[in-house]
Amino acid sequence: MFTGDMLLADIVSTSNAVAATRSRKAKVAALAECLGAATRNELPVVTAYLSGSLLQRRTGLGWRSLTALPPPAAEASLTVSEVHEAFERMSRLSGSGSQVARAAEADALFGAATTAEQVWLRAVVTGEVRQGALDSLVQEALAVAAGVPLPAVRRAAMLAGSTVVVAGLAFDGEEALADVGLVVGRPVLPMLASSAGSVEEAMAKLGEPVVVDTKLDGIRIQAHKSGSEVRIATRTLEDITARLPEVAEIVASFPADTLVLDGEAMTVGPDGRPRPFQETASRTATRSAADAVVSPYFFDILHVDGRDLIDVALDQRLAELDRIVPERHRSPRLVTVDTEAAEQFATDVLSAGHEGVVVKGVGLPWEAGRRGSGWIKVKPVHTLDLVVIGIEWGSGRRKGWLSNIHLGARGPDGFVMIGKTFKGMTDQMLAWQTERFTELALTDPHSDWAVQVRPEQVVEIAFDGVQRSTRYPGGVALRFARVVRYRDDKTAAEADTIETVQRFLD
């Protein structure tokens, strides 16, 4: 438990000010002023709240429990610490009587909030704070408030896996941030890839010898080994070690005392070809003895036996990877300057049933959390990772199922709708999404034909092109959009932006 004097009203007014301007400079200034006013104890909560999120992963509250609120308070009195402690108590409730106890906690919290605070609290609970303050902006604001270089904040946050974790360190100075390093056992944010339409285009962007890596259709994993202990984490830093004991056993056998590896976990059939992504995804969601075996395939190494390698060039990291990891557990790759050879490799990869390739610059370091130009993915079909922001009840064969999904791309102030689709959905998928989006509903799913949902579920969408359109707020629409798969391994913050979508305009 901690105490602090900052009022929730200060967070709400800052959030409203940030939402009211499109100026990045003005947003950063408002956020920095609020961060600078927080005490050291308050900083983690204030940082999270200014990002539009709670520190608690689950509170048990949803749209149903917040439809009828108590009368608002006349004056602002709630402190940030009181709000945090209230949500913390709710998150710990379980078992018999927990619903009643949670309702009482929520009633007390919202009853102590003013009208403006109630609106903000409801929005933060349901993931609907629309203020245009993404994590990158909060990092900029931390740098301004603490008077430290922005790159120092970014690097520390990436290695710690969270901006919240390093918020206090920013005020201790640049040296304190520099002390944040890669810690074996603590997952770091993954390095991300940008996109290109062809291998030739990707190689032209890098302009040097390249590594052409196989893009496996599995689950991104990060494996940490310390002695006999192994931890397996997803790209969202969730610990799934217990669900993949065979992967942990393989990593434990590698000849290193401490080790951090970047790779994919994938289910492979008896013929050696990859099984559908959904089979791997189901294994990382739950663990049962009847499930198929998942194998790891690593394509990068970040640490070995006390040496951090993230600042080392890729070709040197790969030499270490080859020394430590057997070939059968490495992602197939080609190092070349020859475009024709690279394109043939990509063709062979597709013939083997994989997604495509990732082209990487051999001399570049590993950049946690960055979607830069050092890694460029090339896939034969255009796809986007979008967020479901609404869904409609189906008709005809799809009657009784939530079917037609509304697709949103990340914009500066929330998610921008760019289309709808029900194409590509199997009966199994329709049944799953009916249950899933009923849980995420912000409006009553039993009385409304079109249901608004919390923007949390990422879906991979294939499409034939993008055209200009006045029908949707984004000014563009996808042509022949169809569902490839739902991506539980990605968060909404990792979805593609409206700017990315607009680059595909004909």
Residue pairs with C-beta under 8 A, 6 or more apart in sequence:
1 85
2 41
2 42
2 81
2 84
3 41
3 81
4 38
4 39
4 41
4 42
4 79
4 80
4 81
5 39
5 79
6 37
6 38
6 39
6 42
6 46
6 79
6 80
6 81
7 76
7 77
7 78
7 79
7 80
8 76
8 78
8 79
8 80
8 82
8 83
8 113
8 117
8 120
8 121
9 76
9 78
9 114
9 116
9 117
10 34
10 37
10 80
11 34
11 46
11 49
11 50
11 80
11 120
12 116
12 117
12 120
14 30
14 31
14 33
14 34
14 50
15 49
15 50
15 52
15 120
15 129
15 131
15 133
16 116
16 131
17 26
17 30
18 27
18 30
18 31
18 131
18 132
18 133
19 130
19 131
19 132
19 413
21 27
21 30
22 132
22 412
24 137
27 132
27 133
27 137
27 141
28 137
28 140
28 141
28 144
29 141
29 144
31 50
31 133
31 137
31 138
31 140
31 141
31 145
32 141
32 142
32 144
32 145
33 145
34 46
34 50
35 43
35 46
35 47
35 50
35 138
35 141
35 142
35 145
35 167
36 145
36 146
38 46
38 80
40 168
40 171
41 81
42 80
42 81
43 167
43 168
43 171
44 55
44 164
44 165
44 167
44 168
45 55
45 80
45 81
45 83
45 84
46 80
46 167
47 138
47 142
47 163
47 164
47 167
48 54
48 55
48 164
49 80
49 124
50 133
50 138
50 141
51 133
51 134
51 135
51 138
51 163
51 164
52 123
52 124
52 127
52 129
52 131
52 133
53 124
53 127
53 129
54 87
54 124
54 125
55 84
55 87
55 88
55 164
56 87
56 88
56 90
56 91
57 91
58 91
59 87
59 90
59 91
59 102
59 125
60 90
60 91
60 93
60 98
60 99
60 102
61 90
61 102
61 106
61 125
62 125
62 126
62 439
62 441
63 126
63 441
63 442
63 443
65 102
65 103
65 106
66 106
66 110
66 122
66 125
66 126
69 110
69 118
69 122
70 107
70 110
70 111
71 111
72 110
72 111
72 113
72 114
72 115
72 117
72 118
73 111
73 112
73 113
73 114
73 117
74 114
75 114
76 114
76 117
77 112
78 109
78 112
78 113
78 117
82 112
83 109
83 121
86 105
86 108
86 109
87 109
89 105
90 102
90 105
90 106
93 101
93 102
93 105
109 121
110 118
110 121
113 121
120 129
122 128
123 129
123 130
126 442
126 454
127 454
127 455
127 456
127 492
128 442
128 454
128 455
130 413
130 414
131 413
132 412
132 413
132 414
134 493
135 157
135 163
135 493
138 163
139 150
139 153
139 154
139 157
139 163
140 150
140 153
142 148
142 153
142 163
142 167
142 170
143 149
143 150
143 152
143 153
143 170
145 170
145 171
146 153
146 170
146 171
146 173
148 170
148 173
148 174
148 177
149 174
152 174
152 177
152 178
153 163
153 166
153 170
153 177
154 369
155 177
155 180
155 368
156 166
156 169
156 170
156 177
156 178
156 180
157 163
157 165
157 166
157 369
158 188
158 189
158 367
158 368
158 369
158 370
159 180
159 181
159 182
159 183
159 188
159 368
160 166
160 180
160 186
160 188
161 186
161 187
161 188
161 189
161 237
166 177
166 180
169 176
169 177
169 179
169 180
170 176
170 177
181 308
182 188
182 260
182 302
182 303
182 308
182 310
184 224
184 225
184 226
184 258
184 259
184 260
184 303
185 224
185 226
185 229
185 231
186 224
187 222
187 224
187 231
187 233
187 237
187 239
188 222
188 302
188 368
188 369
189 237
189 368
189 369
190 220
190 222
190 235
190 262
190 368
190 369
191 262
191 300
191 366
191 367
191 368
191 369
191 370
191 374
191 375
192 369
192 370
192 371
192 372
192 375
192 494
193 358
193 371
193 375
193 376
193 377
194 371
194 372
194 373
194 375
194 376
194 377
195 376
195 377
195 378
195 379
195 500
196 202
196 205
196 359
196 376
196 377
196 378
197 378
198 343
198 378
199 212
199 339
199 342
199 343
199 346
199 357
199 359
199 378
200 339
200 343
201 378
202 210
202 359
202 376
202 378
203 210
203 339
203 342
203 359
205 373
205 376
206 359
206 360
206 361
206 373
206 374
206 376
208 337
208 361
208 362
208 363
209 335
209 336
209 337
209 362
210 335
210 336
210 337
210 342
210 359
210 360
210 361
210 362
211 314
211 315
211 318
211 333
211 334
211 335
211 359
211 360
211 361
211 362
212 333
212 334
212 335
212 336
212 342
212 345
212 346
212 357
212 358
212 359
212 360
213 299
213 331
213 332
213 333
213 357
213 358
213 359
213 360
214 331
214 332
214 333
214 349
214 354
214 357
214 358
215 349
215 354
215 355
215 356
215 357
215 358
215 377
215 378
215 379
216 264
216 266
216 274
216 297
216 331
216 354
216 355
217 266
217 274
217 277
217 280
217 353
217 354
217 355
218 264
218 265
218 266
218 267
218 274
218 277
218 280
218 294
218 297
219 234
219 264
219 265
219 266
219 280
219 281
219 284
219 489
220 234
220 235
220 262
220 263
220 264
220 489
221 232
221 233
221 234
221 235
221 240
221 244
221 247
221 262
221 263
221 264
221 265
221 296
222 232
222 233
222 234
222 235
222 260
222 261
222 262
222 263
223 230
223 231
223 232
223 247
223 248
223 251
223 259
223 260
223 261
223 263
223 296
223 298
224 230
224 231
224 232
224 233
224 259
224 260
225 231
225 251
225 252
225 254
225 256
225 257
225 258
225 259
225 260
225 261
226 257
226 258
227 257
227 258
228 252
230 241
230 248
230 249
230 251
230 252
231 239
231 241
231 248
232 239
232 240
232 241
232 244
232 247
232 248
232 251
232 265
233 239
233 240
234 240
234 284
234 489
235 489
235 490
235 494
236 489
236 490
236 491
240 284
241 248
242 287
243 283
243 284
243 285
243 286
243 287
244 265
244 283
244 284
244 287
244 294
245 287
246 293
246 294
246 295
247 265
247 294
247 295
247 296
250 295
250 296
250 329
251 259
251 261
251 296
254 324
254 325
255 324
256 304
256 305
256 324
257 305
258 303
258 304
258 305
258 306
259 301
259 303
259 304
259 305
259 324
260 301
260 302
260 303
260 304
261 298
261 300
261 301
261 302
261 321
261 325
262 298
262 299
262 300
262 301
262 302
262 366
263 296
263 297
263 298
263 299
263 300
263 331
264 296
264 297
264 299
264 331
265 280
265 284
265 294
265 295
265 296
265 297
266 274
266 275
266 280
266 294
266 295
266 297
267 274
267 275
267 279
267 280
267 283
267 292
267 293
267 294
267 295
268 274
268 275
268 295
269 275
273 352
273 353
274 353
274 354
275 292
277 485
278 485
279 292
280 294
281 485
281 486
281 488
281 489
282 291
283 291
283 292
283 294
284 294
284 488
284 489
285 488
295 329
296 329
297 329
297 330
297 331
298 321
298 325
298 329
298 330
298 331
299 321
299 330
299 331
299 333
299 358
300 314
300 317
300 318
300 321
300 366
301 309
301 317
301 318
301 320
301 321
301 324
301 325
302 308
302 309
302 310
302 317
302 366
303 309
303 310
304 320
304 324
309 316
309 317
309 320
309 366
310 365
310 366
310 367
310 368
311 365
311 366
312 365
312 366
313 362
313 363
313 364
313 365
314 360
314 361
314 362
314 363
314 364
314 365
314 366
315 335
315 362
315 363
317 366
318 333
321 330
322 330
332 349
334 341
334 342
334 345
335 362
336 342
336 345
342 357
342 359
345 357
346 356
346 357
346 378
349 356
349 357
350 356
350 380
355 379
356 377
356 378
356 379
356 380
357 377
357 378
358 375
358 376
358 377
358 378
359 375
359 376
359 377
359 378
360 374
360 375
360 376
361 374
364 374
365 374
367 374
381 462
382 462
382 463
382 464
382 465
382 504
383 460
383 461
383 462
383 463
383 484
384 409
384 460
384 461
384 463
384 478
384 496
384 500
384 501
385 458
385 459
385 460
385 461
385 487
385 490
385 494
385 495
385 496
386 407
386 408
386 409
386 418
386 458
386 459
386 460
386 461
386 495
386 496
387 407
387 408
387 409
387 410
387 415
387 455
387 456
387 457
387 458
387 459
387 492
387 495
388 405
388 406
388 407
388 408
388 437
388 453
388 455
388 457
388 459
389 406
389 407
389 408
389 415
389 417
389 452
389 453
389 455
390 405
390 406
390 417
390 450
390 451
390 452
390 453
391 402
391 403
391 404
391 405
391 406
391 433
391 437
391 450
391 451
391 453
392 402
392 403
392 404
392 406
392 420
392 449
392 450
392 451
393 399
393 400
393 401
393 402
393 403
393 449
393 450
393 451
394 400
394 401
394 402
394 403
394 404
394 422
394 430
398 422
398 430
401 430
401 431
401 433
401 434
402 430
402 433
402 434
402 437
402 438
402 445
402 451
403 422
403 425
403 430
404 420
404 421
404 422
405 420
405 421
405 422
405 433
405 459
405 483
406 417
406 419
406 420
406 450
407 417
407 418
407 419
407 420
407 421
407 459
407 461
407 478
407 481
408 415
408 416
408 417
408 418
408 455
408 495
409 415
409 416
409 418
409 474
409 495
409 496
409 497
409 498
409 500
409 501
410 416
410 492
410 493
410 495
410 496
410 497
410 498
411 474
411 497
411 498
414 455
415 455
415 492
415 495
416 472
416 473
416 474
416 498
417 472
417 473
417 474
418 472
418 474
418 476
418 477
418 478
418 498
418 501
419 472
419 477
419 478
419 481
420 481
421 461
421 478
421 481
421 482
421 483
423 480
423 481
423 482
423 483
424 462
424 482
424 483
424 484
425 433
425 483
429 483
429 486
432 486
433 486
436 457
437 445
437 451
437 453
437 457
438 445
440 453
440 454
440 456
440 457
441 451
441 452
441 453
441 454
442 451
442 452
442 453
442 454
443 451
443 452
444 451
445 451
455 492
456 491
456 492
457 486
457 492
458 486
458 487
458 488
458 490
458 491
458 492
458 494
458 495
459 483
459 484
459 485
459 486
459 487
460 483
460 484
460 485
460 486
460 487
461 478
461 481
461 482
461 483
461 484
462 481
462 482
462 483
462 484
463 478
463 479
463 480
463 481
463 482
463 504
464 479
464 480
465 478
465 479
465 480
465 504
465 506
466 476
466 477
466 478
466 479
466 501
466 502
466 504
466 505
466 506
467 476
467 477
467 479
467 505
467 506
468 475
468 476
468 477
468 505
469 475
469 476
469 477
471 477
474 498
474 501
474 502
475 502
476 498
476 501
476 502
476 505
478 501
